[in-house]
Structure formats: C-alpha cells, structure tokens
Amino acid sequence: MEPLSSEATPYFMLLALSVVLLVFHIVLQGMLATRELGSQWNAGPRDEGRKPQSPIAGRAERASSNYRETYPAFIGLILALILRGDGSALGLIGGGLWALCRIVYIPLYLAGIPYIRSLVWLGAILGLALMLVALFL
C-alpha cells in the first residue's frame, strides 16, 4: 500500500481538531452537570436518572448532542477525502468550515442566542456538503 501524501496532513489536523472538540463538549457538559448535581452524583452510578435543571447545563448537553449528530458524517467524509485525495481542496474548505462553525456554535448555544446559532449550524451543514461534493470532483 502506498503511503498517504503530505497533502493529507491538513485533513489529519482537522480530524485531530474534531476529536479535541468532541472531548471539549464532553468535559464542558460534565463540568456543568457536576457543578449543579455534585461530585457524588458524578462518581456514582446515576441510577436515579437525575439531570441538571439549569439552562446552561441543559444547553451544554444539547450542544454536545447536536455535535455528535453530525460528527459521524464529518468523520466518514474526511476519511474518504484522505483516502481518495482532494485535488480541488474543496473538501478541505468544507472541513474547515464545518470545524469553524462547530466551534462558534458552542458559545452561541450556551448564551441562548437564536437565529444566528441556526445560521452557524447551517454553515456546518454547508461544510459537510462541500466535502461531499469534493468526493465527486
């Protein structure tokens, strides 16, 4: 098997960034829930089904869930672009747009800002669409 070209390096960087962002979502959500429900709840089995009630903890949980909804598509597309190659660089632009929008989405969601948050989400979807188009160019 032929080694991947150095052109794949930016895609690997986006992939690594996406993992950091995933971990950030998990840590943020966990910290906000623990702050409200306590470390004993966090360390326990959580059998009672308690959930944080504060708006910001709920938003962090929903933002994390939203991220995880598009994350598999991003992973699949970026791996396909790495394996196939992307002579147009359109996939890299799309992946960068997806990552940037996913980063901007977090504070917008936590602050409860409507409409702009939805536009940023659409930007992330556009990024995925650009990655998909790049696979067929």
C-alpha positions, 0 to 999 in steps of 0.5 A: 500500500502506498503511503498517504501524501503530505497533502493529507496532513491538513485533513489529519489536523482537522480530524485531530481538531474534531476529536479535541472538540468532541472531548471539549463538549464532553468535559464542558457538559460534565463540568456543568452537570457536576457543578449543579448535581455534585461530585457524588452524583458524578462518581456514582452510578446515576441510577436515579436518572437525575439531570441538571435543571439549569439552562446552561447545563441543559444547553451544554448537553444539547450542544454536545448532542447536536455535535455528535449528530453530525460528527459521524458524517464529518468523520466518514467524509474526511476519511474518504477525502484522505483516502481518495485525495482532494485535488480541488481542496474543496473538501478541505474548505468544507472541513474547515468550515464545518470545524469553524462553525462547530466551534462558534456554535458552542458559545452561541448555544450556551448564551441562548442566542437564536437565529444566528446559532441556526445560521452557524449550524447551517454553515456546518451543514454547508461544510459537510456538503462541500466535502461531499461534493469534493468526493465527486470532483 
